[in-house]
């Protein structure tokens, strides 16, 4: 029964959004009549949508209208699709050369959002579902982006964050995160050494647009295939970093 109530609420919320989209500014009375909802229900949904930033109220007319937040969401999705189409050929080449899964992610709040991947054909491989998110501090792609943001922005982002320890190696405090991000800048790449999941590691490089980190690309692999600190691992790192340079030359 709870799920049914939630679905009905979602339906009503979107009905209000669609009505505002069609008619522009509207008051509670007109919305109530158009949608056949009582005024208290309309008011309750408008209050929530206003708090979330999707609806605004004119202080003089008291009319409600949509904000540009939906436009921003659509623009962000379009930007991510364009970015993915530009990066994809490089990801496919990197997969061919390394045999390991390659991922592309962007920052969404304090999380890393995976927007594309090319899948390894190895029997034992690492795949991350597109649309999946992880705390950015726990994965290579997240740290690769965070490392090149203004330090104040990172501090603000994690001021109220509860750090979750996925493994014994997960970064678990703001101080440790800032120290790790400095190491990322010093190296030029981020490393996730079984920090999000035991047995998995990744090497990630930041991707820039006009000196702003907009995404990160990583090669993710089972830890057992590369001995930590070995020559083979260093060759893999060098290859990922090289592809990062090529991509950044293209994107800038």
N, C-alpha and C positions, 0 to 999 in steps of 0.2 A: 504493500500500500504506500509506503514511503516513496518508492521509486516513481509510482504513478503521480503522486502529488508534486514531486520535483519536476516531472515532465510537463505537467499542466502549468506550473509556474514558469518554466522556461518558455513554453508556448505563448503565454500571456506577455512575458517580457519582450519577446521578439515581435509580437503583434503590435505593441506600442512603438517599437523601433521602426518597423515597416510603415506604420501609419505616419509617424513624424517624417520619415523619408519621403513619402508621397506628398504630404500636405505642407511641409515646412513648419513654421511656428504654430503651436496649438495649445489651448488651455485644457485644464482638467475636465471641464464640462463637455467640451467638444470631443475630446478623446473618449470620454465615457460613453457618449452617444454613438460615436462611430464604431466602437468596439463592443458595445453592449456589455460594458463592465461597470460596476458601481464605482462611484467617485473615490471612495476610500481605497479600493484596490488599485485604481490608476495612480493615486497619490503615492501609495506605498512603493509601487514599482518605479515611478519616476524618481522618488527619493533615493532608491538604491542605484539606479542608473546615473543619477547626478553625482552621487558619492564616488562611483567608479569612474567618472569622467567621460561617460558616453553621451550624457544629456546635460544641457545647461538651461538655466531659467533667466529670462530677462527681468531685471530688477524693477523696471518701470511697468511693463505690460503684464508681467507675471506669466508670460507665455513660455512654453518649453520648445526646445529645438535640439537637434543632434549636434554634437561637437565634431571636430575633425579627427577624432580618435579612430573612427572606422576607416577613414581615408588613410591615416598613418599606418594602420595595420595592413591595409591592402598594398600600400606603397612598400612596406617592409617585406611583404611576401614577394612582391614583384622583384625587389632588389635582390632578395635571396635566390630567387630562381635565375636571375641574370648572372649573379655571381657563380652559382653552381654550374651554369652552362659554360662559363669561361674557364672554370677550374677543372671541369670533368676530363678533358683530354689529357691533362697532366696527371690526374689521378689514375687514369687507365694505363698510362705509360709507366707510372711508378709501380702499379700493381704488376705489370708485365716484367719489370726489372727485379722486383723484390719477391714476388709471389705471395705477399702479405696484403691483408685488407687495408684499404685506404679510406679515411673518413674526412668529411668536411663539416665544420661546426661554426656557429656564431654564438655570441653572447646574448642571452635573454634574461635580463635582470641579473641575478647572481648565479644563473645556471648556464651550462653549455648546452646548446640545442643542436642536435645533429640534423643536417639538412641534406646530406648526400653521402653515398658510400659506393665503393666498388669492391666486390666480394672476392676474397681469396678462393681458390679452387682446392686448396689443401684439405685433406680429410679433417684435420684439426685446425680450425680457423676462428677468427674473431669477427663477429658481425654485430652491428648496433642498429637497431630499428630506426629508420628515418622518422624524425619527430620526437625521439627519445631525449630526455634531459637528465643531466647529472649536475650536482653542485660543481661549479667551475673549479673550485680549489682541489677537487679530487681526481681530475682528469687532465691529461696533457694538453688537449686543445683549449681547455678553459684557462689553464695557467699561461699558455702561450699568448692569449689575448690580454688577460689581466696584467701581465708583466709590462705591457706597453701603454696602459692607461695611466692618466695622472694618479699619483699615489693617493691624493685626497679622495678621488673618486672610488678607489678600491677600499679605502678605509670606511668611507660612508656606506658603501655597498654591503660591507660585512660587519658593520657596527652592532647590529641586532641579530646577526646570524648565529644559529646554534650549529656548531661544527659536528658533523656526523662522522664517526670513525668506521669506515667500511672495512678496513683492514688495520693491522698494527702500524702500517706505514702511512696511513692517510694524514695529511696536514690537519691539525686539530686545534689551531688557534690563530688569531690575526697576526701575532708576532711571527709565528712559524711561516705563515703564508707570505708575509712581506719579505722574509729572509729567502724563501724559495723563489719568489719573483725576481729578486735581485740576481740570484744564481741563473735564472732563465735569461735575463738580459746579458749577463756576462758570457754565457755559452752561445746565445743566439738561437736556442731551441729549448723546448720544454720536454721534460722526461716524466713519464708516469711509470714508476717501477712497482707494480703490484699495489698501487695506492687506492684504486677503486675496486679491484677484484684480485684475489689471490691467483697467481699464475699468469696474469696478463700484464703486458707492458706496452708502452707506446712512445713514439718520438713525434713531437708536434712542432710545427713552425707557424709563426704568425703571418697573416696576409694583410697588407696595408693598402689603403686608398688615401692618397694625399697625406701620408704620414700618420693616418689614424688606423689602428688595428680594427679590421672589420670582420675577420674570420680567422680560422686556423685549420691547417691540414695535418693529418697524422697518419703514420703507418703503425698499425696495432698488431701485436704478435704474441703467441704463447711464449712465456718467459723461457721455457726449456729449450727453445730452438736457438737461442743466442745466449751464450755465457756472458754474464755481466762483466763489462770491462774488456771483453775479448776483441781481437782484431776484426772479426766478422761483425760484431755489433758496431764498431767504429765505422766500418764501411757502410753499414746501413744508415747510421747517423749522417755521414757525409753525403749520402745520396739524397736523403730527405731534405737536408739543408740546401743542397744544390737546386733541388726542384723549388724550394721556397724562394730562392733568389730569382729564378726564372719567372716564377709567377708574379713576384713583386715588381719585376721590371715591366711585365705586361700590365698589371693593374694600376701602376702609377703613371 
